[in-house]
């Protein structure tokens, strides 16, 4: 798009926004004079206008205004439609607690007024929300109950949506065979309805993924025939124009499905055509279909033997998948990358990727195991209570019968019992004494073992404390006290010892500084960190430029001794304290932030590989004319990727917002603020990565 076209689009967008704002204002002015259907229509239009943007709070407010008016007028049909719209907003914005809070009451109300389309859709949202919040068993039971209800009414929409929810539950339970069966049943139910439900295109995509997981490529090819007919019917039923975004996206997924079938059957020419068609229907690289297209483009290149083209596409895909935090998708993409590295003969890089895949898989398995245990425990507690109640009732009956027997025979047996007791008492006392002595001996043995275990644990903890103290002594804790320089840094390992590093060296008016992040955590990362720190100081003392320092460190760390395939991302800077001129080299690290005139921006940099992966690399350096009086903030991904208990990240956006909105007082104040905000964000969650920050400001005369 040329500059002229871009400006025209921008002007049109601003004009449209202004028109919508003006229209909304006019409607609000007229509302007090409106009543009945006229008022409902006006409120409905306000809601439509709010949906043109992405302001959730405004959308909810406009919806509630309409909902309250429908209740005031006693319009039950429109009220049911509003209740479904509210559930849809909750569902789309992941407001799960709100959906759970209202769903049951809303379902009862909608069922009472026999608005069945709204009823089944809201029920589908509820079942799906259980599934996507990892309550898989609950979601599956909800979908099965929904199906049984719809079956009694012979309602195809209800049965089809129930099958869809069942398929989603089975798919997330990794029961792909059952998921495929119920997805197909959902298709058979829903494609008969007119107008064809809006869920059908997504349903075909889900069945496509299930069949691919099962390697059922002939069935997948047959599915695409049915899929195309469904999209054609969908366009007719909903009167969608060819350039409608939803229509374009549906065709994109359809052509990707055709490519999946062709790749599975080994028809590479057909796969290439289908991928080209799919790309033609993907309007933006920010859209969801683009990630899927890149994945299968990589698969196509790999089957074709074009490994470098596959690597290029995978390099584009990996950060896109990492940004959406989909562990299953991330595993698939990293497996692709590992296969590419193996083909290229880069076994160390492949080994590191497989290690990362193992760690991700392990975390997913732990999460699934915890979920399964929680659901099993919930069911077990119910069963256990029922079992205890049955046992108590049985014991009570037995006690009653036993009491009658005792009363009847007590006189006859009293003498026998007395004699027996006297004869046995001495023997029982002897046995009890022997058991007591044995128990005492076992207790002493256990105590000795506990002492040994405790001592070993204390030795390990002592060694780790010593290692941490040694590691912390390798990074500076004192910073220059100069009028022309403000410098401060902080490091917080996620474990007892970590892999992050920072350092600086001041040679007259030349300030060398660096910040790095070693792959992995714990003791291995700390040893690698120690090597990188030592090399930085040695090379900086020789007054090398940052790019040469990075090249020399890479040569030293990527040799045969690096059998584990570890690497470190680093930002290395050299600042002139008299002119503010900055030489720097970024080796695969997060871009630092410059804060100037109340605006915080990431530095745009040339990409360099992390240090330690491949020997013989020549790192490229860059320059900034001056950073005088401009704070420079460098950090590790333990800051922007810090997660709270809900796995939500601190984010780059939050980082920039804080640097922009907080007046700069000193480098120490900036870092302490960031540290406090990260701890607040975590809200008690264990840190998943080391956290390191460095801030520098060269102070010149204004």
RONU-255606 format. One line per field, with one value per residue (C-alpha): x, y, z; residue number from 0; residue in one letter. Coordinates in nm, 2 decimals. Example, Ala and Ser with C-alpha at 12.3 -4.5 7.8 and 13.67 -1.06 7.14 Angstrom:
c1	[1.23_1.37] .
c2	[-0.45_-0.11] .
c3	[0.78_0.71] .
i	[0_1] .
aa	[A_S] .
! end
This chain:
c1	[0.00_0.14_0.16_-0.13_-0.36_-0.26_-0.34_-0.68_-0.76_-0.66_-0.87_-1.17_-1.12_-1.11_-1.41_-1.60_-1.51_-1.62_-1.95_-2.01_-1.93_-2.16_-2.44_-2.41_-2.43_-2.74_-2.91_-2.83_-2.98_-3.31_-3.34_-3.54_-3.81_-3.84_-4.05_-4.16_-4.01_-3.85_-3.64_-3.54_-3.43_-3.23_-3.06_-2.99_-2.82_-2.60_-2.50_-2.42_-2.20_-2.01_-1.94_-1.76_-1.47_-1.31_-1.41_-1.56_-1.69_-1.87_-2.02_-2.14_-2.29_-2.48_-2.61_-2.73_-2.91_-3.10_-3.15_-3.30_-3.53_-3.66_-3.73_-3.91_-4.13_-4.18_-4.05_-3.94_-3.83_-3.58_-3.47_-3.38_-3.18_-3.00_-2.91_-2.75_-2.56_-2.43_-2.31_-2.15_-1.95_-1.85_-1.74_-1.55_-1.37_-1.29_-1.50_-1.55_-1.65_-1.92_-2.05_-2.06_-2.24_-2.53_-2.56_-2.79_-3.04_-3.04_-3.09_-3.39_-3.55_-3.49_-3.62_-3.93_-4.00_-3.92_-3.66_-3.47_-3.20_-3.08_-3.12_-2.89_-2.63_-2.60_-2.58_-2.30_-2.11_-2.13_-2.01_-1.73_-1.62_-1.58_-1.37_-1.14_-1.09_-0.96_-1.28_-1.30_-1.51_-1.76_-1.77_-1.82_-2.11_-2.27_-2.26_-2.40_-2.68_-2.75_-2.76_-3.01_-3.23_-3.22_-3.27_-3.60_-3.72_-3.57_-3.39_-3.10_-2.94_-2.93_-2.79_-2.54_-2.40_-2.39_-2.18_-1.95_-1.89_-1.84_-1.58_-1.39_-1.39_-1.26_-1.00_-0.86_-0.86_-0.64_-0.91_-0.89_-1.07_-1.39_-1.35_-1.36_-1.67_-1.87_-1.75_-1.88_-2.21_-2.22_-2.16_-2.44_-2.69_-2.59_-2.56_-2.93_-3.04_-3.14_-3.00_-2.69_-2.55_-2.25_-2.05_-2.03_-1.71_-1.52_-1.66_-1.51_-1.17_-1.19_-1.27_-0.99_-0.74_-0.87_-0.85_-0.49_-0.39_-0.53_-0.35_-0.69_-0.60_-0.85_-1.13_-0.99_-0.99_-1.36_-1.43_-1.31_-1.58_-1.85_-1.67_-1.69_-2.06_-2.12_-1.93_-2.12_-2.45_-2.34_-2.27_-2.61_-2.80_-2.63_-2.61_-2.24_-2.05_-1.73_-1.51_-1.67_-1.39_-1.57_-1.61_-1.25_-1.13_-1.36_-1.21_-0.86_-0.92_-1.08_-0.78_-0.55_-0.76_-0.72_-0.34_-0.33_-0.50_-0.27_0.04_-0.07_-0.13_0.20_0.05_0.29_0.18_-0.18_-0.06_0.13_-0.17_-0.40_-0.14_-0.12_-0.50_-0.51_-0.25_-0.45_-0.74_-0.54_-0.57_-0.32_-0.01_-0.17_-0.47_-0.51_-0.51_-0.16_0.00_-0.17_-0.06_0.30_0.30_0.19_0.41_0.70_0.57_0.54_0.90_1.03_0.86_1.00_1.35_1.38_1.52_1.63_1.29_1.14_1.37_1.27_0.90_0.95_1.15_0.85_0.61_0.78_0.74_0.37_0.30_0.49_0.28_-0.05_0.07_-0.07_0.16_0.03_0.09_0.43_0.54_0.44_0.63_0.95_0.94_0.93_1.23_1.42_1.37_1.50_1.81_1.87_1.85_2.10_2.34_2.30_2.27_2.34_2.06_1.83_1.92_1.84_1.50_1.42_1.51_1.28_1.00_1.05_1.02_0.70_0.56_0.64_0.46_0.16_0.15_0.18_-0.11_-0.32_-0.23_-0.33_-0.66_-0.74_-0.65_-0.87_-1.17_-1.11_-1.08_-1.41_-1.58_-1.40_-1.51_-1.88_-1.84_-1.65_-1.93_-2.19_-1.97_-1.93_-2.30_-2.37_-2.10_-2.25_-2.60_-2.47_-2.27_-2.57_-2.78_-2.50_-2.47_-2.84_-2.82_-2.50_-2.66_-2.95_-2.70_-2.49_-2.78_-2.91_-2.58_-2.40_-2.51_-2.39_-2.06_-1.96_-1.77_-1.59_-1.50_-1.36_-1.14_-1.02_-0.93_-0.72_-0.53_-0.46_-0.38_-0.03_0.05_-0.09_0.11_0.43_0.35_0.27_0.60_0.79_0.60_0.68_1.05_1.05_0.86_1.11_1.40_1.23_1.17_1.54_1.64_1.40_1.53_1.89_1.78_1.60_1.91_2.12_1.87_1.84_2.21_2.25_1.97_2.14_2.48_2.31_2.14_2.46_2.65_2.38_2.40_2.77_2.73_2.47_2.71_2.99_2.77_2.63_2.99_3.06_2.81_2.88_2.69_2.85_2.79_2.99_2.95_2.99_2.81_2.80_2.67_2.37_2.39_2.20_2.13_1.95_1.95_1.70_1.75_1.44_1.62_1.90_2.14_2.06_2.18_2.12_2.42_2.51_2.83_3.01_3.36_3.45_3.77_3.82_3.52_3.43_3.15_3.12_2.81_2.62_2.32_2.26_2.03_2.17_1.94_1.81_1.83_2.00_2.36_2.44_2.32_2.52_2.85_2.78_2.70_3.03_3.22_3.03_3.09_3.46_3.50_3.31_3.54_3.85_3.76_3.62_3.95_4.12_3.89_3.73_3.40_3.08_3.05_3.40_3.34_3.03_3.23_3.52_3.28_3.09_3.41_3.51_3.17_3.06_3.35_3.35_3.34_2.98_2.84_2.51_2.43_2.38_2.37_2.34_2.15_2.34_2.32_2.66_2.70_2.99_2.89_3.11_3.03_3.15_2.94_2.67_2.77_2.66_2.82_2.62_2.57_2.25_2.31_1.95_1.84_1.53_1.55_1.63_1.40_1.50_1.29_1.28_1.04_0.78_0.79_0.93_1.03_1.22_1.55_1.53_1.83_1.98_1.92_2.22_2.22_2.25_2.61_2.73_2.53_2.75_3.12_3.27_2.99_3.08_2.85_2.72_2.75_2.54_2.55_2.33_2.45_2.38_2.18_2.28_2.02_1.81_1.76_1.84_1.66_1.79_1.62_1.59_1.26_1.20_1.05_0.81_0.73_0.67_0.34_0.08_-0.13_-0.36_-0.05_-0.10_0.23_0.35_0.39_0.59_0.29_0.29_0.67_0.64_0.34_0.52_0.83_0.62_0.39_0.64_0.85_1.22_1.40_1.70_1.81_1.77_1.41_1.32_1.45_1.29_0.96_0.98_1.07_0.78_0.53_0.65_0.60_0.26_0.17_0.29_0.06_0.24_0.31_0.65_0.89_0.95_1.26_1.55_1.49_1.76_1.75_2.00_1.94_2.20_2.17_2.45_2.41_2.52_2.48_2.15] .
c2	[0.00_0.34_0.64_0.81_0.50_0.47_0.83_0.79_0.48_0.66_0.96_0.73_0.54_0.87_1.00_0.68_0.69_1.05_0.97_0.68_0.91_1.18_0.93_0.78_1.13_1.22_0.90_0.96_1.31_1.17_0.88_1.07_1.15_0.79_0.50_0.14_-0.01_0.32_0.33_-0.03_0.03_0.33_0.13_-0.15_0.09_0.22_-0.14_-0.20_0.12_0.00_-0.33_-0.14_-0.09_-0.32_-0.14_-0.43_-0.21_0.02_-0.29_-0.43_-0.10_-0.06_-0.42_-0.37_-0.05_-0.25_-0.55_-0.33_-0.16_-0.50_-0.60_-0.28_-0.32_-0.69_-0.80_-1.16_-1.26_-0.97_-1.02_-1.38_-1.26_-1.01_-1.28_-1.48_-1.17_-1.12_-1.48_-1.43_-1.13_-1.32_-1.61_-1.41_-1.19_-1.50_-1.36_-1.71_-1.63_-1.40_-1.66_-1.93_-1.69_-1.61_-1.91_-2.14_-1.87_-1.74_-2.10_-2.15_-1.82_-1.88_-2.24_-2.11_-1.88_-2.15_-1.95_-2.27_-2.12_-1.89_-2.18_-2.42_-2.16_-2.04_-2.40_-2.47_-2.17_-2.30_-2.65_-2.51_-2.28_-2.57_-2.75_-2.45_-2.39_-2.75_-2.89_-3.14_-3.40_-3.14_-3.00_-3.34_-3.42_-3.09_-3.16_-3.51_-3.37_-3.11_-3.38_-3.60_-3.30_-3.20_-3.56_-3.58_-3.27_-3.40_-3.07_-3.08_-2.75_-2.87_-3.21_-3.07_-2.81_-3.07_-3.30_-3.00_-2.94_-3.32_-3.32_-3.02_-3.21_-3.53_-3.35_-3.18_-3.51_-3.64_-3.89_-3.79_-4.10_-4.02_-3.65_-3.72_-3.94_-3.68_-3.40_-3.59_-3.64_-3.26_-3.19_-3.43_-3.26_-2.90_-2.89_-2.99_-2.67_-2.35_-2.11_-2.31_-2.23_-2.00_-2.26_-2.50_-2.36_-2.38_-2.73_-2.85_-2.70_-2.90_-3.22_-3.16_-3.13_-3.45_-3.65_-3.52_-3.63_-3.98_-3.98_-4.04_-3.84_-4.01_-3.92_-3.57_-3.54_-3.65_-3.40_-3.11_-3.19_-3.17_-2.86_-2.66_-2.73_-2.62_-2.29_-2.22_-2.28_-2.07_-1.77_-1.81_-1.85_-1.55_-1.34_-1.27_-1.08_-1.23_-0.97_-1.01_-1.09_-1.39_-1.54_-1.48_-1.65_-1.95_-2.00_-1.96_-2.25_-2.46_-2.43_-2.50_-2.82_-2.92_-2.87_-3.08_-3.37_-3.33_-3.32_-3.63_-3.82_-3.70_-3.48_-3.19_-3.01_-3.00_-2.90_-2.61_-2.48_-2.51_-2.32_-2.05_-2.02_-2.01_-1.73_-1.53_-1.54_-1.44_-1.06_-1.00_-1.17_-1.09_-1.32_-1.67_-1.85_-1.71_-1.91_-2.23_-2.14_-2.10_-2.43_-2.62_-2.42_-2.54_-2.90_-2.86_-2.73_-3.02_-3.28_-3.10_-3.10_-2.72_-2.70_-2.34_-2.22_-2.43_-2.27_-1.92_-1.99_-2.16_-1.86_-1.63_-1.87_-1.94_-1.59_-1.58_-1.91_-1.81_-1.49_-1.68_-1.92_-2.24_-2.51_-2.79_-2.56_-2.45_-2.82_-2.88_-2.58_-2.65_-3.02_-2.88_-2.66_-2.95_-3.16_-2.87_-2.83_-3.21_-3.19_-2.90_-3.10_-2.86_-3.14_-2.92_-2.67_-2.97_-3.12_-2.79_-2.77_-3.13_-3.04_-2.74_-2.96_-3.21_-2.93_-2.79_-3.14_-3.21_-2.90_-2.99_-3.34_-3.21_-2.97_-3.25_-3.48_-3.22_-3.16_-3.53_-3.58_-3.28_-3.42_-3.78_-3.65_-3.46_-3.78_-3.99_-3.76_-3.81_-4.18_-4.20_-4.02_-4.26_-4.55_-4.43_-4.38_-4.73_-4.88_-4.68_-4.81_-5.17_-5.13_-5.00_-5.30_-5.54_-5.37_-5.41_-5.79_-5.82_-5.65_-5.90_-6.19_-6.06_-6.00_-6.35_-6.53_-6.30_-6.51_-6.84_-6.70_-6.47_-6.74_-6.87_-6.52_-6.44_-6.75_-6.70_-6.33_-6.43_-6.70_-6.47_-6.15_-6.25_-6.36_-6.05_-5.83_-6.01_-5.97_-5.60_-5.55_-5.72_-5.51_-5.19_-5.28_-5.35_-5.02_-4.83_-4.99_-4.90_-4.54_-4.50_-4.63_-4.40_-4.11_-4.19_-4.20_-3.87_-3.71_-3.84_-3.71_-3.37_-3.34_-3.42_-3.17_-2.90_-2.97_-2.93_-2.61_-2.48_-2.56_-2.38_-2.08_-2.07_-2.11_-1.82_-1.60_-1.68_-1.60_-1.28_-1.17_-1.20_-0.92_-0.57_-0.46_-0.11_0.14_0.45_0.77_1.03_1.35_1.26_0.90_0.73_0.35_0.08_-0.29_-0.58_-0.96_-1.20_-1.57_-1.79_-2.07_-2.08_-2.00_-1.87_-1.79_-1.42_-1.18_-0.81_-0.63_-0.30_-0.16_0.21_0.31_0.68_0.83_0.50_0.29_-0.08_-0.26_-0.58_-0.78_-1.15_-1.44_-1.80_-2.08_-2.29_-2.23_-2.36_-2.48_-2.55_-2.20_-2.04_-2.20_-2.08_-1.74_-1.73_-1.80_-1.53_-1.27_-1.34_-1.31_-0.98_-0.82_-0.95_-0.84_-0.50_-0.43_-0.46_-0.18_-0.38_-0.27_-0.45_-0.65_-0.78_-0.87_-1.07_-1.24_-1.34_-1.46_-1.67_-1.83_-1.92_-2.06_-2.24_-2.48_-2.86_-2.81_-2.68_-3.04_-2.93_-2.68_-2.40_-2.04_-1.69_-1.38_-1.06_-0.69_-0.52_-0.15_0.10_0.46_0.77_0.98_1.30_1.28_1.03_0.83_0.46_0.16_-0.16_-0.52_-0.72_-1.10_-1.23_-1.04_-0.84_-0.49_-0.23_0.07_0.44_0.69_1.04_1.33_1.11_0.85_0.50_0.30_-0.02_0.03_-0.10_-0.34_-0.58_-0.94_-1.14_-1.50_-1.58_-1.65_-2.00_-2.18_-2.17_-2.10_-1.86_-1.60_-1.23_-1.02_-0.69_-0.38_-0.06_0.30_0.57_0.93_1.02_0.89_1.20_1.27_0.98_0.68_0.34_0.04_-0.31_-0.63_-1.01_-1.18_-1.26_-0.91_-0.89_-1.27_-1.28_-1.47_-1.45_-1.74_-1.72_-1.75_-1.39_-1.23_-0.89_-0.79_-0.55_-0.31_-0.29_-0.23_0.06_0.21_0.22_0.38_0.64_0.73_0.73_1.04_0.95_1.03_0.79_0.46_0.29_0.43_0.30_-0.05_-0.07_0.04_-0.23_-0.49_-0.39_-0.40_-0.75_-0.88_-0.72_-0.88_-1.23_-1.21_-1.49_-1.71_-1.88_-1.70_-1.91_-1.73_-1.52_-1.14_-0.90_-0.52_-0.25_0.12_0.38_0.75_0.98_1.32_1.62_1.99_2.11] .
c3	[0.00_-0.10_0.13_-0.05_-0.01_0.35_0.43_0.25_0.46_0.78_0.70_0.62_0.94_1.15_0.96_1.03_1.40_1.42_1.24_1.48_1.78_1.65_1.58_1.93_2.08_1.88_1.99_2.36_2.33_2.19_2.44_2.71_2.45_2.32_2.45_2.35_2.04_1.94_2.26_2.22_1.86_1.97_2.25_2.01_1.77_2.05_2.13_1.76_1.76_2.07_1.89_1.62_1.87_2.13_2.45_2.65_2.93_2.69_2.51_2.85_2.95_2.62_2.65_3.00_2.90_2.64_2.87_3.15_2.90_2.77_3.13_3.20_2.89_2.96_2.62_2.72_2.37_2.33_2.69_2.61_2.31_2.54_2.79_2.51_2.39_2.74_2.76_2.42_2.54_2.86_2.64_2.38_2.65_2.87_3.15_3.28_3.64_3.51_3.27_3.54_3.77_3.54_3.31_3.52_3.61_3.25_3.11_3.33_3.23_2.85_2.88_3.06_2.76_2.51_2.31_2.21_1.98_2.26_2.51_2.33_2.23_2.59_2.71_2.45_2.58_2.93_2.84_2.63_2.91_3.15_2.88_2.82_3.19_3.23_3.39_3.11_3.29_3.40_3.05_2.89_3.14_3.07_2.69_2.74_2.95_2.68_2.41_2.60_2.66_2.29_2.18_2.37_2.17_1.84_1.81_1.55_1.67_2.03_1.94_1.70_1.94_2.22_1.99_1.92_2.29_2.34_2.06_2.22_2.55_2.40_2.19_2.50_2.68_2.39_2.30_1.93_1.80_2.00_1.92_1.55_1.58_1.76_1.54_1.24_1.41_1.48_1.11_1.00_1.24_1.17_0.79_0.76_0.94_0.74_0.77_0.83_1.18_1.20_1.40_1.10_0.93_1.26_1.31_0.99_1.09_1.42_1.24_0.99_1.28_1.44_1.12_1.06_1.41_1.33_0.99_0.82_0.51_0.27_0.51_0.53_0.16_0.15_0.43_0.21_-0.05_0.22_0.37_0.04_0.00_0.35_0.30_-0.03_0.15_0.44_0.21_0.05_0.38_0.54_0.23_0.29_0.02_-0.12_0.05_0.40_0.65_0.79_0.44_0.35_0.67_0.61_0.27_0.41_0.66_0.39_0.16_0.45_0.51_0.15_0.18_0.49_0.30_0.00_0.22_0.40_0.07_-0.07_-0.35_-0.32_-0.64_-0.52_-0.17_-0.32_-0.51_-0.20_0.02_-0.25_-0.24_0.13_0.15_-0.10_0.15_0.45_0.48_0.75_0.91_1.25_1.18_1.32_0.98_0.90_1.18_1.05_0.69_0.80_0.98_0.67_0.44_0.66_0.62_0.25_0.22_0.44_0.22_-0.09_0.06_0.07_0.42_0.42_0.30_0.58_0.83_0.71_0.76_1.09_1.21_1.13_1.29_1.63_1.79_1.67_1.85_2.16_2.18_2.21_2.49_2.33_2.47_2.23_1.93_2.06_2.09_1.73_1.60_1.81_1.68_1.33_1.41_1.57_1.26_1.04_1.26_1.24_0.86_0.86_1.07_1.37_1.63_1.93_1.84_1.77_2.11_2.29_2.11_2.22_2.57_2.56_2.41_2.70_2.95_2.79_2.76_3.12_3.24_3.02_3.17_3.52_3.46_3.30_3.59_3.85_3.67_3.65_4.01_4.11_3.92_4.04_4.40_4.36_4.25_4.51_4.79_4.69_4.66_4.99_5.17_5.02_5.12_5.48_5.51_5.40_5.63_5.93_5.86_5.83_6.15_6.33_6.23_6.33_6.67_6.74_6.66_6.86_7.16_7.17_7.15_7.43_7.66_7.59_7.66_7.91_8.22_8.06_7.93_8.22_8.41_8.10_7.99_8.34_8.34_7.98_8.06_8.36_8.16_7.86_8.05_8.14_7.78_7.63_7.86_7.75_7.38_7.43_7.61_7.32_7.06_7.26_7.26_6.88_6.82_7.03_6.83_6.50_6.62_6.70_6.36_6.19_6.40_6.29_5.92_5.96_6.11_5.82_5.56_5.74_5.76_5.38_5.30_5.51_5.34_5.00_5.10_5.25_4.92_4.72_4.95_4.91_4.53_4.53_4.73_4.49_4.19_4.34_4.41_4.03_3.95_4.08_4.39_4.40_4.13_4.02_4.22_3.95_3.86_3.49_3.53_3.70_3.69_3.88_3.83_4.01_3.97_4.13_4.04_4.01_4.19_4.45_4.16_3.82_3.47_3.43_3.44_3.42_3.45_3.38_3.34_3.36_3.18_3.21_3.03_2.85_3.02_2.91_3.03_2.95_3.05_2.96_3.00_2.98_2.84_3.13_3.50_3.81_3.86_3.48_3.38_3.67_3.55_3.19_3.33_3.52_3.20_3.00_3.28_3.31_2.93_2.91_3.17_3.01_2.66_2.77_2.95_2.61_2.48_2.21_2.05_2.16_1.84_1.87_2.23_2.13_1.85_2.09_2.36_2.10_1.98_2.33_2.44_2.12_2.10_2.16_2.54_2.51_2.49_2.65_2.37_2.61_2.49_2.63_2.49_2.56_2.51_2.52_2.52_2.52_2.61_2.59_2.90_2.73_2.41_2.50_2.19_2.22_2.04_2.11_1.99_2.06_2.06_2.05_2.36_2.43_2.28_2.55_2.60_2.56_2.76_2.60_2.64_2.82_2.54_2.60_2.29_2.21_2.02_1.67_1.62_1.37_1.46_1.59_1.70_2.07_2.18_2.21_1.94_1.63_1.62_1.36_1.36_1.30_1.52_1.38_1.59_1.58_1.70_1.85_1.80_2.16_2.46_2.67_2.94_2.81_3.04_2.88_3.04_2.97_3.11_3.09_2.99_3.36_3.36_3.06_3.07_3.45_3.50_3.77_3.90_3.60_3.37_3.24_3.15_3.27_2.90_2.69_2.69_3.07_3.07_2.83_3.01_3.34_3.19_3.02_3.30_3.59_3.62_3.62_3.94_3.93_3.78_4.12_4.16_3.81_3.88_4.23_4.08_3.81_4.07_4.30_4.00_3.89_4.25_4.26_3.92_4.03_4.33_4.51_4.20_4.19_3.95_3.63_3.52_3.66_3.67_3.59_3.51_3.44_3.39_3.28_3.22_3.11_3.26_3.05_3.09_2.97] .
i	[0_1_2_3_4_5_6_7_8_9_10_11_12_13_14_15_16_17_18_19_20_21_22_23_24_25_26_27_28_29_30_31_32_33_34_35_36_37_38_39_40_41_42_43_44_45_46_47_48_49_50_51_52_53_54_55_56_57_58_59_60_61_62_63_64_65_66_67_68_69_70_71_72_73_74_75_76_77_78_79_80_81_82_83_84_85_86_87_88_89_90_91_92_93_94_95_96_97_98_99_100_101_102_103_104_105_106_107_108_109_110_111_112_113_114_115_116_117_118_119_120_121_122_123_124_125_126_127_128_129_130_131_132_133_134_135_136_137_138_139_140_141_142_143_144_145_146_147_148_149_150_151_152_153_154_155_156_157_158_159_160_161_162_163_164_165_166_167_168_169_170_171_172_173_174_175_176_177_178_179_180_181_182_183_184_185_186_187_188_189_190_191_192_193_194_195_196_197_198_199_200_201_202_203_204_205_206_207_208_209_210_211_212_213_214_215_216_217_218_219_220_221_222_223_224_225_226_227_228_229_230_231_232_233_234_235_236_237_238_239_240_241_242_243_244_245_246_247_248_249_250_251_252_253_254_255_256_257_258_259_260_261_262_263_264_265_266_267_268_269_270_271_272_273_274_275_276_277_278_279_280_281_282_283_284_285_286_287_288_289_290_291_292_293_294_295_296_297_298_299_300_301_302_303_304_305_306_307_308_309_310_311_312_313_314_315_316_317_318_319_320_321_322_323_324_325_326_327_328_329_330_331_332_333_334_335_336_337_338_339_340_341_342_343_344_345_346_347_348_349_350_351_352_353_354_355_356_357_358_359_360_361_362_363_364_365_366_367_368_369_370_371_372_373_374_375_376_377_378_379_380_381_382_383_384_385_386_387_388_389_390_391_392_393_394_395_396_397_398_399_400_401_402_403_404_405_406_407_408_409_410_411_412_413_414_415_416_417_418_419_420_421_422_423_424_425_426_427_428_429_430_431_432_433_434_435_436_437_438_439_440_441_442_443_444_445_446_447_448_449_450_451_452_453_454_455_456_457_458_459_460_461_462_463_464_465_466_467_468_469_470_471_472_473_474_475_476_477_478_479_480_481_482_483_484_485_486_487_488_489_490_491_492_493_494_495_496_497_498_499_500_501_502_503_504_505_506_507_508_509_510_511_512_513_514_515_516_517_518_519_520_521_522_523_524_525_526_527_528_529_530_531_532_533_534_535_536_537_538_539_540_541_542_543_544_545_546_547_548_549_550_551_552_553_554_555_556_557_558_559_560_561_562_563_564_565_566_567_568_569_570_571_572_573_574_575_576_577_578_579_580_581_582_583_584_585_586_587_588_589_590_591_592_593_594_595_596_597_598_599_600_601_602_603_604_605_606_607_608_609_610_611_612_613_614_615_616_617_618_619_620_621_622_623_624_625_626_627_628_629_630_631_632_633_634_635_636_637_638_639_640_641_642_643_644_645_646_647_648_649_650_651_652_653_654_655_656_657_658_659_660_661_662_663_664_665_666_667_668_669_670_671_672_673_674_675_676_677_678_679_680_681_682_683_684_685_686_687_688_689_690_691_692_693_694_695_696_697_698_699_700_701] .
aa	[X_X_X_X_X_X_X_X_X_X_X_X_X_X_X_X_X_X_X_X_X_X_X_X_X_X_X_X_X_X_X_X_X_X_X_X_X_X_X_X_X_X_X_X_X_X_X_X_X_X_X_X_X_X_X_X_X_X_X_X_X_X_X_X_X_X_X_X_X_X_X_X_X_X_X_X_X_X_X_X_X_X_X_X_X_X_X_X_X_X_X_X_X_X_X_X_X_X_X_X_X_X_X_X_X_X_X_X_X_X_X_X_X_X_X_X_X_X_X_X_X_X_X_X_X_X_X_X_X_X_X_X_X_X_X_X_X_X_X_X_X_X_X_X_X_X_X_X_X_X_X_X_X_X_X_X_X_X_X_X_X_X_X_X_X_X_X_X_X_X_X_X_X_X_X_X_X_X_X_X_X_X_X_X_X_X_X_X_X_X_X_X_X_X_X_X_X_X_X_X_X_X_X_X_X_X_X_X_X_X_X_X_X_X_X_X_X_X_X_X_X_X_X_X_X_X_X_X_X_X_X_X_X_X_X_X_X_X_X_X_X_X_X_X_X_X_X_X_X_X_X_X_X_X_X_X_X_X_X_X_X_X_X_X_X_X_X_X_X_X_X_X_X_X_X_X_X_X_X_X_X_X_X_X_X_X_X_X_X_X_X_X_X_X_X_X_X_X_X_X_X_X_X_X_X_X_X_X_X_X_X_X_X_X_X_X_X_X_X_X_X_X_X_X_X_X_X_X_X_X_X_X_X_X_X_X_X_X_X_X_X_X_X_X_X_X_X_X_X_X_X_X_X_X_X_X_X_X_X_X_X_X_X_X_X_X_X_X_X_X_X_X_X_X_X_X_X_X_X_X_X_X_X_X_X_X_X_X_X_X_X_X_X_X_X_X_X_X_X_X_X_X_X_X_X_X_X_X_X_X_X_X_X_X_X_X_X_X_X_X_X_X_X_X_X_X_X_X_X_X_X_X_X_X_X_X_X_X_X_X_X_X_X_X_X_X_X_X_X_X_X_X_X_X_X_X_X_X_X_X_X_X_X_X_X_X_X_X_X_X_X_X_X_X_X_X_X_X_X_X_X_X_X_X_X_X_X_X_X_X_X_X_X_X_X_X_X_X_X_X_X_X_X_X_X_X_X_X_X_X_X_X_X_X_X_X_X_X_X_X_X_X_X_X_X_X_X_X_X_X_X_X_X_X_X_X_X_X_X_X_X_X_X_X_X_X_X_X_X_X_X_X_X_X_X_X_X_X_X_X_X_X_X_X_X_X_X_X_X_X_X_X_X_X_X_X_X_X_X_X_X_X_X_X_X_X_X_X_X_X_X_X_X_X_X_X_X_X_X_X_X_X_X_X_X_X_X_X_X_X_X_X_X_X_X_X_X_X_X_X_X_X_X_X_X_X_X_X_X_X_X_X_X_X_X_X_X_X_X_X_X_X_X_X_X_X_X_X_X_X_X_X_X_X_X_X_X_X_X_X_X_X_X_X_X_X_X_X_X_X_X_X_X_X_X_X_X_X_X_X_X_X_X_X_X_X_X_X_X_X_X_X_X_X_X_X_X_X_X_X_X_X] .
! end
